[in-house]
Amino acid sequence: MTDIRQDIEELMNAMMPFAKKMLLEHSEFFPFGGAMKPDGEIVNVAGYDGREQPSSDDIINLLQQDLRKDAVISHSFAEKFHCFEPNSHPKSSTHS
């Protein structure tokens, strides 16, 4: 049996490069996810409902529905949020 903390860290490390790339290239991204299968394989998870600009909540719901169908031992979602400091410009970051 593996350590769940190690699995989660491995999953997060697999997801962060894509989030950073999207922020650098496009300044934003739609929510996306990653999952670890029972054999340790990490897979990417994305959602599309046919709309060009769906809400983040709608995409997260799709991701959750998809993951409920599959046998995974861990999953994570990433979505963009904004950080504001007093008297400064907003800074983008990622949240999982």
ABEGO torsion letter per residue (X at the ends): XBBAAAAAAAAAAAAAAAAAAAAAAAGBBBBBBBBBBAAGBBBBBBBBAGBABBBAAAAAAAAAAAAAABBBABBBBBBBBBBBBBGBBBBBBBBX
